[in-house]
Amino acid sequence: MASPPAPSTTLIDSTAGVSNLVDQLLTLPTSPPSLYIDLEGVNLCREGTISLVTLLVQATRAPNRVFLIDVQSLGSLAFSTPGKDGMTLKGILESPDIPKVFFDVRNDSDALYAQFNVSLQGIEDVQLMENASRSFGSRKFLSGLAKCIELDSHGLEPQVRQSWRLAKEKGERLFKPANGGSYEVFNARPLSEDIIAYCAGDVQFLPSLRELHWYNLTQPWKVKVDQETKKRVLESQKLDYQPNGRDKALGTWPLEEPVTR
């Protein structure tokens, strides 16, 4: 996996900022995907709140950039504010023609649908790509983002890996209750530099991970991953969806044959 530099981060906390961002996003190429997304909040699901949408924009001729959309401050305006042509962030998230890449989309989809009536389409899920593309070992359990980064970090420069780990550790000390922290730090304003760095770190490697695992899949398995991703989104919108069920750690294809090239 290549060593992407730490992207610059911009906070979007005004309707003018949202409008300008929407206009920028509509100019981006769609193949490969340009948009990589993660959400942060308090009890992030239909029962909690969304504080931030972290959006990494992968550029072809410039360094990647991260935008932190301040949902805590903007509320529904984060999704309903139009750009100059009338498109909104909600419209982009719901467009099947604009690919958006997540890592485990389930609870993010649940929260967006329940709280802001955003019905995701055009989604790719790197967690499913990684699980499907394993050429050895078991696919019984899904991997988390940190494990995927560590396992596929053989191409990362040591200082890049160490910087990412440090940002992750600092952030977790602030929000994990087991470490004496609180998820309310995502709602504190101004945002701490450690939280900003943590959010950026959660999307920093998604383009590289997506490229690695998507390339390794055969075409029939790309279709299977796409179908399972759509299923994840639909199931997250059902009334009986359980955001913290034990079965969420289980893989989809534990008994199937190797799927890579």
Order of alpha helices (4+ residues) and beta strands (2+ residues): beta-alpha-beta-beta-beta-alpha-alpha-alpha-beta-alpha-beta-alpha-alpha-alpha-alpha-alpha-alpha
